[in-house]
């Protein structure tokens, strides 16, 4: 129960907001109430799409917003540059003012209709982002969708609790997976929460939509190394799929075979998933299948298979002009050099990938790039440097939530690198080097300096450690 002083403050605040409301025109009051469905900031296009109609013309929305800004009901935020995927100007209702508008909207009986329009708008937005994925605007979409997360979460929650909206919510959650948004922000646990809660509300008879959601659930559980859950979700996906060769199912099964079992059969499965996605016109999904196909070939295939798949992956990323995908192609190139070629040739691609990932505030990619850099340094007999970078990679995994336990090829190479480095260092020296990396304030800068120094010293003809072979990943 609030104290008397707190109660007086709330009454005073309510009185001030009532006074501001009384100064608004009827149109401004109506828009204020409707804008309360937005959580956090939003742009003019969103306001027009959700709030126009039934007393507000689309062309009047901007003038009404300007009126609310001048009356200090709303604030304006400038992003400086927006590109074709985002407006440079965004608006926000302070929370107390937004709640006041929500109360008015509910009193008018219009809240549900506006929330439906709000969730429809964000479903269309994420669908557009997914359709344009693996292209020149993908980083812009990642930034845009991260900025929209408060509204996306609100839309997801509304779809979860409102009858008949589960399919819309599931589409939002799936498209956020397709745009790698959950990875970009290291929020895979949240992705799984929405996928599980919304898929539980879907009718299995829907077929493809249900199969797609369950495939995404399985994929997340695999990446999280939750194998029992992945098994359950894969069974759900098989039951919902129209065919055992359906692309989402084969993709999830291929990733499972790669990361859980280390089964070379995953190469063929992922190649099939890639072709099926391409045939269906799902370019973004096909790109992710291509990435895992290339990784499977590099980890578990022979030299020729690895080179062919990796070259295809790099060519696709470059042809698409996809900057974020390009960093993963560089990572795959370095991994191919480590396991099938000359490890020293992977140092500069790993450095470039790391720089580009940090430049776009990617929280997920550097964890894997740093780990692979440590493997490469170990293979080149830079044992003390590898120990430092192993520590940096560990620190990054702790921060981002990326885990390697239970991911078969990754766990195998990590353990072999760690054992190799410890074999060539005293326990005290290894611990000191590892802790230096794990506790440094700017691990990426330290790792880049180490890698570049190793490159200068190593050249391009350094011998690989004979204990580091491709067979390490499949045994």
N, C-alpha and C positions, 0 to 999 in steps of 0.2 A: 504494500500500500504506500503510495507516495506521501512524502512529508508535506506539512502545510505549505512550506516554502516552495517545494516542487510543484504542488498543486497550483499555487498562485502563478508560478512561472508558466505552466502549461496554459492556464486560462489567459494570461497576458499574450502568449504567443498565438493562441487561437484567435484572440481579438485582433491582433495585428494582421493575421492572414485573412480574417473576415473583412477587415478594412480594405486590404489590397484587392480582394475579390470584388468588393463593391465598386471599386474604381474601374474595373474592366468592363468592356462592352459585352453585350450578350454573346457575340461571336467568340470573343476572347475567353469568356467563361466556359463556353461549350468546348473549345479547343483545349483549354486547361484540363478539363475533366478527361477528355479523350487521351491526351498526351500522358496521362498518369499510368497508362498501361506499359510505357517504356521504363525499363530499369537501367539506370546509368545514362549514357549519352546516346544520341541518335541523330540522324541527318534529315535534311528536308525531304528527300525521296521517301524515307520511311514514314515520316509524319504525313505526307500526302497520301501514301498508299493505305495507311491504317486509319487515318482520322477524317479524310475528306468524305463528302456525301451526307445526306440527311441533315441539311442545314448549313453545311460548309462546302463551298465550291473549291475544287483543287487549286485553282489560281489564286484563291484568297488565303491559303494556308500561310504563305510566307509573310504577308502583311500582318496577319493575326499573331504570328510568332514574334515579329518585330515589336508589336504592341506589348506583348507579354515580357519581352526583353527590356523594353524601356520602362516598364513598371516593376522591374527587378523580380518578376516571377520566375524568369528563366535566366540561365547563364549561357554564354556563347564560348565555344572553344575552337581555336584555329589550329589546324594540323600542319599548315605551311604548304604541303603538297599532298595531293590525293590520288592523282592518276585516274584512269578511266573506271577503276573499280571502287572508288570512294570519293565522297565529297570532301572538300577542304574545311568545311564548317560543320560543326556538330553542336548540339544543344543539350541542355540538361535541366531537369527540375530538381532542386534540392529535396532531400528525402521528406522533410516535414511538409513541404509544399506539394510534393507528389502524393503523399498520403491524403492530404486534404482533397486533392482532385479525385483520388480513388473513392473517397467517401461520397463525393458528389455524384460520381459515375454510378456507384451502386445505388444511391438513392433514386437516380433516374431510371434504374433497371436496365442499363445498357452495357454493363461490365462484360457479360459473357460474349456478346456479339463483337465487342472491340477486341477481346482477348483471342477470339477465333481469327479475326483479321490479322492481329499481331502475329500469331503463330503461323498463319498462312504466308505472311510476308517473309518471315525468317526461314520458312521451309523453301520458298522460292529462291531466297538469297543463297542458302547453302547448296541448293541444286545447281545454281549458276556457277558457284565456286567449284563444285565437283565437275561440272561439264567443261570448265576451262582449266582443269587441273593438268599438270604436266605441260606447261606452256610458259611463255614469257612473263605472264602475270601471276605465277603461282606464289611468289614471295609476297606480292601485294595482297593476294587473297589470304595468305597466312596471317599477315599483319591485321588485315581488316577483320577476319573472323575472330582473332584473339581479342580485338577491341570490342567486338559485338558479344562476347561471351556472357555478360550479365543478361542481355536480352535473349540470347539463345537458351540460357539456363531457365529463364522465366517461361519461355515458350515450351521447352521440354517438360517442365513441371506441370504446366497447364494441360498439356496433351496427356500426361500421365494420369491426371485425376479427373479429367472431363470425359464423359462417355462419348465414344465415337471418334476420339482424336488420337488414339494410340498409333495409327498408321502414319499420320502426319509427324508425330514425335519420333517414331522410328526412322522415318525418312531423314529427319534432321540429324539424328545421331549417326546414321550410316554415312551421310554425306560429309559430316565432320570427320569421320574416319577416312573417307576417300580423299579429303583435302589434307590429311595428316595433321589436322589441327590439334588433336589430343596428344600426338607425339611431340609436336612443336612446343607445346607448353608443358610437356612431361606430366600429363594428367590422364594417364591410361586407366587408373582406378576409377576416375569419374566416367570415362567412356564406358567402362564395363557396367557401372551402375545404371546408366541410362539404357544401354542396350538390353541388359537383363530385365529391368523393370518394365520397359515398353514391350519387349518381345513376349513377356508373360501375358500381355493383354491382347495379343494378336490371334486371330483365328487361323489355325494351321491350314485350313482349306484355302487360304489366300495363295498358297503355293510360293511363287518366286519371291515376293516381298518378305515372307517369313523365313525362307531359306537364306536370303541375303543377310538378314539380321542375325540369324543363328551362326552363319559363317563368320560374320564379324565378331560375334561373341567368342567363337572358338579361336579366332586369330588373336584376340587380346589375351585370352587365357594362356595361349601358347607362349606369347611374348613375355607374359608374367611368370612363366614356368609353372603354372598351375595345371599340371597334367591331368589329374582326375576331372577337373571341371572341363578341360578341353575335350576329353573323351566323351563326356555327357553332351556337350554342345555339338560335337561332330555327329553324334547319333541323332540329335534333334535335326540337324541340317540334312542328314541323309533322309530322314522321314519326311521332311518338308519339300525336298527337291523333286522336280518332275523327272529327272534322269540322273543316274549315277555319274554321268559325264557333264553335268551342269557346271559352268565355269566357277561360280562361287564355292561350290563344294570341293571341286578338284583343287582349287587354289588353297583352300584351308587344309585339305588333306596333304597337299604337297609341302606346305610350310611345316605341318606337323611332322611329316616324314624327315624333313631336313633338320629341324631344330630339336626335336624330341628323340627321334630314333637314329639320326645320322644314316639314313637309308639312301643309297645312291638312286633308288627308283624314283626319288623325289624329282630328279632332273627331268624325266619324261613327263611326270604329272604337271609340273609347273610350266613346261613348254606347252602342254595341251591347254592349260588354263589361259596362258598368254594368247594363244591362237583363238580360243573361244571368245575371250573378251574383245579382241580385235575384230572378229567377225560380227560381234554384236554392236560394234561402234563405241565401246566403253574404253576410250583411250587411256584415261587415268588409271582405271583398274588394270588394264593391260600393261601399263608401265610398271606398276607395283609387282605384277606377276613376272615381268621381265627382270626386275631387280632380283627377286628371290630365285628365279631360274638361273641367272648369272652367278649368284652366290652359291647355289647348289652345285653348279658345274665347277666353280672354283674350289669349293671345299671338298667335294666328293667325286669329281670327274677326273678324267685324264687331261693331259696338257692341251691337246687339240680341242677337246670339248670346252674346256675352261676358256681358252683364247677366243673361240668362236662366240660363245655366249657373252663374254665380257665385251668384245668388240661390238656386238649387236646392241648391248645395253648402252655403251658410251655413244654410239652413233645415234640411237634414238633420243637420248637426252640432249645431245648437241643439236639435232635436227629440230627438236621441239623448242629450242631456246629456253629451256627450263633451268633457271639458275640453281634452285635448291636440289633438284634431281641431279644436276651436274656434279654437285659435291659428293653425292653418293656414288656416282659413276667413277669419280676419281678414287674414292675409297676402294671400290671394287677393283679398279686397275692396280692399285698398290697391293691389294690382297693377292691378286693373280701373280704379280711379280714375286711376292713373298713365297708362294707355294709352288709356282711353276716356272719362274724365271730368275731374275736377278733382284734380290731384295733391295739393294741400294737404289734401284730405279723407282722405288715406291716412296722414298723419303719426301721428295718435292711435291708429288701429287697429294700426299697426306697433309703436308704443310699448307698447300693452297686450299684444300678442302676445309681445313680447320679455320683458316682465316675467313673464308667465305661464310662458313656456318656461324661464326661469332658475329660477323658483320650484320647478319639478318636476325640476330638474337635467337638462334636455334638452340634450344636447351637439350635436344635429344642427340643430334648427330655427333657433337664433339665427344660424347662418352665413348662411342664406338671408334671414332677416328683416333682418339688418344690410346685406346686399348691396342688397336692395330699398329700404331706407331711403336708401342712398347714391344710388340712381337717382332717387328722389323728390326729394331735396335738390338734385340736379343739375338736374332739370326745373324746379324752382322758382327757379333761378338763385342758390342758396346754394352757390356753387362752392367756397369755402374749406371750408365745413362738409362738403360732399360728399367732398372730398379726405380729410379726417380719417376719415370713416366708411368710405371705401374701404379705408383702412389698417386700421381695426378689423376689417372683414369679412375682409380678407386674414389677419390674425392668427388669427381664429377658424377660418378654413379650415385653416390650418396645424396648429392644435391638434387639430381634430376629424377631419381627413382628408377633409372635403368639398371637392370640386373642381368648378370651373366649365368648365375647358377641355374642348371637345368637346361640350358641352351647348348646342345651337345657339341657342335663343332667349336663354338666359342669357348666353352668351358675347357675343352681338350687343349686348345692352343694356349689359353691362359695358364693352365696348370703346367704345360710343358715349358713355356717361357719362364714362369716363376721358378720351376725346378732347375732349369738350365742356368739362370742367373745366380741362384743361390749356390749352385755347384761351384761357380767360379768366384764367389765372394765369401768373405767371412760372414758369420751371422750378424756380427755387430755392424759391419760395413753395409750389409744389405738393409738392415733395419734403419740405419741412419739415412741411407739414400731414399728408401721407400717413404719414410716419415717426412723427409724434406719435400717430396712431391705431394704427399697427402695433406700437408699443413700449410703449403705456400698460399699466399693471398691471391696470386694471379697464376694459376697453374698452366693456362694456355700459353701465356707469354714465355714461361719457363720451358715448357715442352717444345715450343717453336724454336727457341734459342738452342736447345739441346739437339734437335733434329737437324737444324741448319749447320751447326758445328760438326755433327757426325757426317753430314753430306760432304762438307769441305774436306774432311780428313779421309773419308772413305773413297771418294771418287766413284766411278761406275764399274769397277772391276773387282770389288772386294769379295773374298770368298764367303759363301754362306756357311753357317754352322752345319756340319754333316748330320746332326741329329734332328734338324728341322726339315721335314719333308711333307708332301701332300698326304702321305699315309697317316700322319698324325691326326687328321680330322676324321678318319673313318674307322679307326681302330678303337 
